[in-house]
């Protein structure tokens, strides 16, 4: 599973580069994210390139959520195509993770949350 990590302000943005997060790549993704997401407070996973996600991929994202929340942080998703959105909504993951239309919207939400907490 190919991805790129970058820091935007206080948020770690993980952009998946492959078009599927399935059984073939989910285990590798989960293992990679364990190292990448240690001690991160705010993480955004950008799924704009992902066209297919199965239960293994959903499980990998839930694993990321557990790791981040365990450290007191938060996870957001963005860029979900229609098929990926259906999968996320089917398992009601959208009730656990904030889902945004695109990266800009998600990063604005992070800034808004930080401003609210700062007041």
C-alpha positions as CSV (number, residue, x, y, z in Angstrom):
1,X,0.0,0.0,0.0
2,X,1.5,3.2,-1.1
3,X,0.9,6.5,0.8
4,X,2.5,9.8,1.5
5,X,2.6,11.5,5.0
6,X,3.0,15.2,5.5
7,X,2.4,17.6,8.3
8,X,0.0,20.5,7.7
9,X,0.0,22.7,10.8
10,X,-0.7,20.3,13.7
11,X,-2.3,17.7,11.5
12,X,-0.6,14.6,10.0
13,X,-2.1,14.1,6.5
14,X,-1.9,10.5,5.1
15,X,-2.8,10.4,1.4
16,X,-3.3,6.9,0.1
17,X,-1.9,6.6,-3.5
18,X,-3.4,3.2,-4.5
19,X,-6.9,2.8,-5.8
20,X,-7.9,0.0,-3.3
21,X,-7.6,-0.6,0.4
22,X,-8.4,-4.3,0.6
23,X,-7.1,-7.5,2.1
24,X,-4.0,-7.3,-0.1
25,X,-2.9,-3.9,1.2
26,X,-4.7,-3.5,4.5
27,X,-2.3,-5.5,6.7
28,X,0.7,-3.6,5.3
29,X,-1.1,-0.3,5.8
30,X,-2.1,-1.1,9.4
31,X,1.5,-2.1,10.2
32,X,2.9,1.1,8.5
33,X,0.4,3.3,10.3
34,X,1.4,1.9,13.7
35,X,4.8,3.6,13.3
36,X,3.6,6.7,11.5
37,X,0.8,7.6,13.9
38,X,2.5,7.1,17.2
39,X,2.0,10.3,19.4
40,X,0.0,12.1,16.7
41,X,-2.9,14.3,18.0
42,X,-4.6,15.1,14.7
43,X,-4.7,12.8,11.7
44,X,-6.4,13.2,8.4
45,X,-6.6,10.2,6.0
46,X,-7.1,11.4,2.4
47,X,-8.9,8.7,0.4
48,X,-9.4,10.6,-2.8
49,X,-7.4,8.0,-4.8
50,X,-9.2,5.0,-3.3
51,X,-12.0,3.6,-5.4
52,X,-12.6,0.3,-3.5
53,X,-12.4,-0.6,0.2
54,X,-13.4,-3.9,1.7
55,X,-13.8,-5.0,5.3
56,X,-10.1,-5.4,5.7
57,X,-9.5,-1.8,4.7
58,X,-12.3,-0.6,7.0
59,X,-10.6,-2.6,9.8
60,X,-7.3,-1.0,9.1
61,X,-8.8,2.5,9.4
62,X,-10.5,1.5,12.6
63,X,-7.1,0.3,13.9
64,X,-5.8,3.8,13.1
65,X,-8.7,5.3,15.0
66,X,-8.0,3.2,18.1
67,X,-4.3,4.0,18.0
68,X,-4.9,7.8,17.7
69,X,-7.7,7.9,20.2
70,X,-5.6,5.9,22.6
71,X,-3.1,8.7,22.6
72,X,-5.8,11.4,23.0
73,X,-5.9,12.4,19.4
74,X,-8.6,12.6,16.7
75,X,-9.0,11.1,13.2
76,X,-10.8,12.5,10.1
77,X,-11.3,11.1,6.7
78,X,-11.7,13.0,3.4
79,X,-12.1,12.5,-0.3
80,X,-14.4,9.5,-0.2
81,X,-15.7,8.4,-3.5
82,X,-19.2,7.0,-3.8
83,X,-18.2,3.3,-3.3
84,X,-15.9,4.0,-0.4
85,X,-18.5,6.3,1.2
86,X,-21.1,3.5,0.9
87,X,-18.8,1.1,2.7
88,X,-18.1,3.6,5.5
89,X,-21.7,4.4,6.0
90,X,-22.8,0.7,5.8
91,X,-20.7,-0.1,8.9
92,X,-21.5,3.3,10.4
93,X,-17.9,4.3,10.6
94,X,-19.1,7.8,9.8
95,X,-20.5,7.9,13.4
96,X,-17.0,7.3,14.8
97,X,-14.9,9.4,12.4
98,X,-15.5,12.8,11.0
99,X,-15.9,12.5,7.2
100,X,-15.3,15.6,5.0
101,X,-15.7,16.3,1.3
102,X,-12.1,17.2,0.7
103,X,-8.8,18.0,2.4
104,X,-9.4,21.8,2.7
105,X,-12.7,21.2,4.4
106,X,-11.2,18.7,6.8
107,X,-8.2,21.0,7.7
108,X,-10.6,23.9,8.2
109,X,-12.5,21.7,10.7
110,X,-9.3,20.9,12.6
111,X,-8.5,24.7,12.8
112,X,-12.0,25.4,14.0
113,X,-11.8,22.7,16.7
114,X,-8.4,24.0,17.8
115,X,-9.8,27.6,18.0
116,X,-12.8,26.4,20.0
117,X,-10.6,24.5,22.5
118,X,-8.4,27.5,22.8
119,X,-11.1,29.8,24.0
